[in-house]
Amino acid sequence: MLPYYSTTQHPIHTFNRMKRITWVFAIIACFAIATEVSKVYGMSISHILEQGGTGRVTCDMGRRKYLSIIGTVMPPVIQTFILEDTFAIETPSSKTLSSRMTSEILYQPKIKQMNEMNLFTSSNGLYDDLFYPLWMSGEWDVYQTLTNFQAPLGKKFLSGPSGLRPDVADATINQQQSLIGKTVGPIRLRFVMVDLKEKKILSSSDSSNNSVVVEDRLNNLRTRANAFAGKDIVKTIEYVEIGGANALNYGEAPLPTTLLRYKGPGIQKTFSNNRESEIENVEGEVWTGFESTRTIFARKDIDLPPVVSDTEAITQLKKPLVDDLSSNGKDVVVLGKLRLAGYLNPNDALYFEARQRAVTLSDYDLKFVKVTSA
């Protein structure tokens, strides 16, 4: 006769109870790690969950690796923040930004937090953007030429979301290589001068110590999209207020988030997650800046999930020798370079294997010719 077991004594129930206790401790460990992440990034656990895995942190808890526990019990959106302590984490501030123009391995910049914003003003609150040098104010005809394309981590990371479509990788590489040496332009870009205190757009003649130059995103996104498509494809584009990036804090200044509607069924929302710049004086004044963006593209005519892409644009510009438009009637020309780095996001099956390193690098030569008034 089999022995009698009570509900609390039966081995199966005992095992289930131990499993529940283990999960309780696992959940406590998850939130303990998430709390440490929140301290590093200065944000709440709920904010970590909202970000959906766009930051990163190195965990070194007594030199022991908790990846096996994390990978088993932690939700994917928090897993994203935990990386093995042997990863070589690089942030744009760890080296000069100019080094990111030539590095073969780039790590994705983390989301810029409120306490990392560049400027606080007593009258109009928080304001932050990618600030260009004053000599970039105005309208420019820009010519953009692809000089190099590479997949630094290999073709596998270009083979579709699952990494199982080498034909997709081959098509992408062949298409990009066919564009090397070809110039797109002129692209009419505009950079506006903004007063930091009043958040008003100024004319070039009204510049002061409080002036900065920022990109006119509405104009520039439209003209870039049309130029690379070879036709007029943009229907409307507008700024979107999100959190502190609103009309109250930014005034007349361009906002960092945009919503673009194409003439077809496509719609695209772009978030500026991080941006920074620096000026070096090496054989003349050289400005380097980066902006990390997340773009969500959706079609209204099909019932499919939106496409999410994470991109970093690194731009380097050299101050022109001719500052005055009236100087001998010469054009003001700014020469520069552009690097576009593409990253995977948590929707991609190979996201963790990529370790937040760039999977594509596209390098361009830039030529800005200042537009003179009629």
Secondary structure, DSSP 8 states (H G I E B T S, - for coil): ------TTTSHHHHHHHHHHHHHHHHHHHHHHHHHHHHHHHT--HHHHHHHTS---EE--BTTB--HHHHHHHS-HHHHTTEE-TTS----GGGS-GGGGGT-SS-B------GGG-SEEETTTEEE----B-GGG-EEEEEEEEEEEEE-TT-GGGGSTTTT--HHHHHHHHHHHHHTTT-EEEEEEEEEEEEETTT--EE-GGG--TTEEEEE-HHHHHHHHHHHHHTS--EEEEEE--BTTBSHHHHTTS--S-EEEEESSSEEEEEEEEEEEEEEEESSSEEEEEEEEEEEEEEESSS----EEEEEEEEEEEE--S---TTSTT---EEEEEEEEEEE--TTSTTHHHHTTB-SEEEEEEEEEEE----
